Every structure is written in structure tokens, then in C-alpha cells.
Amino acid sequence: MSEDYCDVSGCEYCHRIPVSNYYGARLCDDCIEMERNTDWDAYEEKKRKRIAEENEY
């Protein structure tokens, strides 16, 4: 027997409701727009540089 439940969790980033399914993630419209406009290659490069700098010390 399956149990019925209401999933009231919000956006995975900011916890707002309503949300949409965006590539398997529950995101609000603003966070979906942020995902689309972010240069993820530049983000990953900055992240690698920051980690490398932290490891130098």
C-alpha cells in the first residue's frame, strides 16, 4: 500500500515556492534563470584556483 503525501518543500537553493523541475532539481523561476545565466566554466575555474591557493598555506 502506498502512502499519499504532500511535498511542500521549496526551491533547493532559496526554499521559495512554487517550484519547477529543472534537470531533476526543484528550483523556483528566479533560481532557474540564475542557473541559465551563470558561466559555470568560469565558476569552476575560480573554485579550482581558490582551492589551490588554500592548499599552498
Sequence and secondary structure as in RCSB ss.txt:
>XXXX:A:sequence
MSEDYCDVSGCEYCHRIPVSNYYGARLCDDCIEMERNTDWDAYEEKKRKRIAEENEY
>XXXX:A:secstr
           TTT  SS EEETTEEE HHHHHHHHH  HHHHHHHHHHHHHHHHH 
